[in-house]
Amino acid sequence: MRLESQVSVVDREKCIGCKTCAQICPVEAIRLEKANGKAKALIDGKYCQACGICVSRCPEKAIGMRLRSAPLEIGIDAMKISDKEMHTICEAAHMYPDQIVCYCRRVQVKEIVAAILAGAKTPEEVARMTGARTGCGVLCINGVIRLLRASGLELKQAAGYQWYGNTISIWTLPDDIMKKFDEEFYLIRDRKAIDEVFPGGKK
């Protein structure tokens, strides 16, 4: 668990309603709302985790930070998840429970699995519950997507620019590609070796 003491705020005089902030927010805390006939950004404080991505990307410099009246508590208790449930998803994703997915917020695999089992169905919902992706907003998306898919969820594309897809891995390479490039890159042998030491084995 961590406490966030800041929240993003919009200067509605400067905001031009370009949607950039809403399209990049990793927790979908921003929406556009009409004010005097013009669309303006509005930030939902109960979701905002002060990642600052909207602040840095706003072309009009219309977003800043202020202190919250009370800190926002972010995180989920992974200790409530049974070992069986935890390992089923971890093995399908070829990941370890204690492995860190989000280095900015130090969010581990087990916390993301706990969020999924608590009802998170999208990367944005995982981010709201765990804080993953609310640092740089970029590097941990692949781990989050792998875990969501390993739990059996079918993901649709994000509404904005929060994420684009998943990076291919040794486990998701098509067999014909594996065979075609094995002589040069040892793909088949590498996957066999990894399957012997990494959880999950072959699908």
C-alpha positions in Angstrom: 0.0 0.0 0.0 1.1 3.6 -0.6 -0.3 7.0 0.0 -0.6 9.7 -2.7 -0.7 13.2 -1.4 -1.1 15.0 -4.7 -3.8 15.2 -7.4 -3.9 16.7 -10.9 -6.1 19.8 -11.4 -7.2 21.6 -14.6 -7.0 25.3 -15.2 -10.3 25.5 -17.1 -9.5 29.0 -18.5 -6.5 27.5 -20.3 -8.0 24.2 -21.3 -9.0 23.9 -25.0 -10.7 20.5 -24.7 -8.2 18.8 -27.0 -8.7 15.4 -25.2 -4.9 14.7 -25.0 -5.0 14.2 -21.2 -8.1 12.0 -21.3 -6.5 9.8 -24.0 -3.3 9.2 -22.2 -4.4 8.9 -18.5 -3.5 5.3 -17.4 -6.3 5.2 -14.9 -9.0 6.9 -17.0 -9.4 9.6 -14.4 -10.0 12.4 -17.0 -13.1 13.1 -19.0 -14.3 16.0 -21.0 -17.3 18.0 -19.8 -19.1 20.9 -21.4 -18.9 24.2 -19.7 -20.6 27.2 -21.3 -20.8 25.3 -24.6 -17.2 24.3 -24.6 -15.6 20.9 -23.7 -13.2 21.1 -20.8 -11.1 18.5 -19.1 -12.3 17.3 -15.7 -10.2 15.1 -13.3 -11.8 12.6 -11.0 -9.8 12.8 -7.8 -10.8 9.4 -6.5 -8.9 7.8 -9.5 -6.0 10.2 -10.1 -2.7 8.9 -8.8 -0.6 12.0 -9.7 1.5 10.3 -12.3 2.0 13.7 -14.0 1.6 12.3 -17.5 -1.3 14.7 -18.2 0.8 17.6 -16.8 3.7 16.9 -19.1 1.6 16.2 -22.2 -0.9 19.1 -22.1 -0.1 21.4 -25.0 -1.6 24.4 -23.2 0.1 23.8 -19.9 -3.4 23.8 -18.4 -2.9 21.0 -15.8 -0.9 21.2 -12.6 -0.7 19.5 -9.2 -2.0 20.4 -5.8 -2.0 18.7 -2.4 -5.1 16.6 -1.6 -7.1 17.3 1.5 -6.5 13.7 2.5 -4.0 11.2 1.0 -5.3 8.6 -1.4 -4.6 5.0 -0.4 -3.4 2.9 -3.3 -2.8 -0.9 -3.3 -4.4 -4.3 -2.8 -3.7 -7.0 -0.3 -2.3 -10.0 -2.2 -2.2 -12.1 1.0 -5.9 -12.8 0.7 -5.4 -14.8 -2.6 -5.0 -18.6 -2.4 -1.8 -20.1 -3.6 -3.6 -22.2 -6.1 -5.4 -19.2 -7.7 -2.1 -17.2 -7.7 0.0 -19.9 -9.3 -2.6 -20.8 -11.9 -2.4 -17.3 -13.4 1.3 -16.9 -12.8 2.2 -20.1 -14.6 -0.1 -19.3 -17.5 1.7 -15.9 -17.8 5.2 -17.4 -17.3 5.8 -15.1 -14.4 6.6 -15.4 -10.7 4.4 -13.9 -7.9 7.2 -11.8 -6.4 8.4 -10.6 -9.8 8.2 -6.8 -10.1 6.1 -5.6 -13.0 6.0 -1.8 -12.4 9.4 -0.6 -11.2 8.2 3.0 -10.8 5.7 2.0 -8.1 7.3 -1.4 -7.1 4.1 -3.3 -8.0 4.6 -7.1 -8.0 2.9 -9.8 -10.1 1.0 -11.0 -7.0 -0.7 -7.6 -6.6 -1.8 -7.5 -10.2 -3.2 -11.1 -9.9 -5.0 -10.0 -6.7 -6.5 -7.1 -8.6 -7.6 -9.3 -11.5 -9.2 -11.8 -9.1 -10.9 -8.8 -7.3 -12.6 -7.9 -10.6 -10.1 -5.8 -12.7 -10.7 -6.6 -16.4 -8.5 -4.0 -18.1 -5.1 -2.5 -17.7 -6.7 0.8 -16.6 -8.7 -1.0 -13.8 -5.5 -2.8 -12.7 -3.7 0.6 -12.6 -6.5 2.0 -10.4 -6.3 -0.8 -7.9 -2.5 -1.3 -7.8 -0.8 1.8 -9.0 0.9 -0.1 -11.8 1.5 2.1 -14.8 1.2 5.4 -12.8 4.9 6.2 -12.9 6.3 6.4 -16.4 3.1 4.8 -17.8 5.0 2.9 -20.4 7.3 0.0 -19.5 5.0 -2.3 -17.4 2.1 -2.6 -19.8 3.3 -5.9 -21.3 3.4 -7.6 -17.9 -0.1 -6.3 -17.1 -1.5 -7.5 -20.4 0.2 -10.9 -20.0 -1.4 -11.4 -16.6 -4.9 -10.3 -17.8 -4.7 -12.7 -20.8 -3.4 -15.5 -18.6 -6.5 -15.2 -16.4 -8.6 -15.8 -19.5 -9.7 -12.2 -20.3 -10.0 -11.0 -23.9 -8.8 -7.5 -24.1 -10.1 -4.8 -26.4 -7.9 -1.8 -27.5 -7.8 1.0 -25.0 -10.1 4.0 -25.8 -7.1 6.4 -26.0 -3.4 6.0 -26.2 -2.9 4.3 -22.9 -1.5 1.2 -24.5 -1.1 -0.3 -28.0 -0.6 -4.0 -27.6 1.7 -6.6 -26.3 5.4 -7.3 -27.2 5.9 -10.8 -28.6 7.7 -13.2 -26.4 9.4 -16.6 -26.8 6.1 -18.3 -25.8 4.0 -16.4 -28.3 6.1 -16.8 -31.4 4.3 -18.8 -34.1 5.8 -22.3 -34.7 6.6 -21.5 -38.4 8.6 -18.4 -37.3 10.3 -20.5 -34.6 11.4 -23.1 -37.2 12.4 -20.5 -39.9 14.8 -18.6 -37.6 15.9 -21.4 -35.3 19.2 -22.1 -37.0 20.2 -18.5 -36.7 18.7 -17.6 -33.3 18.3 -21.0 -31.5 14.7 -20.3 -30.8 13.4 -23.8 -30.4 16.3 -24.8 -28.1 15.9 -21.6 -26.1 12.2 -22.2 -25.5 12.9 -25.8 -24.5 15.5 -24.6 -22.0 13.3 -21.9 -20.6 10.3 -24.3 -20.3 12.4 -26.5 -18.1 13.3 -23.8 -15.5 10.4 -21.2 -15.8 6.9 -21.8 -14.5 4.2 -22.6 -17.0 5.9 -24.9 -19.3 4.4 -25.3 -22.7 0.8 -24.1 -23.3 
